[in-house]
């Protein structure tokens, strides 16, 4: 799945070319110029940054990310590297860190696999193979295994439709199946998992959820909480939540990592990955959840470009 292409004028191209020069000078001047670095990162889209990345490589015969890694420090270094990745490269790196941590970071794995659009993970797999000389599928089989690993591979292999594919009566039949033990046996029935949670569109899942409620008088999301165990439970809940109301899913995730368990990696990942997709809606849900503006709760203890860039991303 290709990224949408922006129509650039010649003036736009010249501006982006000048940004590559400015960024180089900001890194290699007498002092690191964080203001210019911030300006380049916040004044461009990811697509624009890919052009800057190409201009930089052509002009200096070096990778802009390698130079960032050599010249910047701490959080600003990581944020700058991340923002010069394509979305697919970024998710590949995040998944590699998660899959190869001492305990496997299931939260990151579940977030990416449950919330990305149909066809997206195939391109992440290509980036993963290029970076790490192992396919994402092979890595999952190696590091995860079991039912959870089968679910993840199914999410990679099955294309979710974009439109409604079932009738109301078919939704009721599936709701009935789930009510009569389908959720409890889901771990032993990968085909049923695919049939309901992967092969169905957002509209289908809404219909199935409504049908399940009418049949059982119980919310499907809550039913998963009580009837499915462990990682599989968290994955199914995330799929349902992230597909039906993705902005609310990410607003809730931000509220948790900003208020309960501070996690800079998650804050950075959500802001980068959603800034050009649905940040306006995430802000609205965040305000409803926390009764406060998202931008006002981005940590500012760094007193520098890192925090200002994050705040900027939250206002896209």
Secondary structure, DSSP 8 states (H G I E B T S, - for coil): ---------HHHHHHHHHHHHHHHHHHHSSS--HHHHHHHHHSS-HHHHHHHHHHHHHHHSS-HHHHHHHH--HHHHHHHHHHTS-HHHHHHHHHHHHHTSSS--HHHHHHHHHHS-TTHHHHHHHHHHHHHSS-HHHHHHHHT-HHHHHHHHHHHHS---SS--S-HHHHHHHHHHIIIIITTTGGG-HHHHIIIIISS-HHHHHHHHHHHHHHHSS-HHHHHHHHS-HHHHHHHHHHHHHHH-HHHHHHHHHHHHHHTS--HHHHHHHHHHHTTTTHHHHHHHHHHHHSS-SGGGS--TT-SHHHHHHHHHHT-
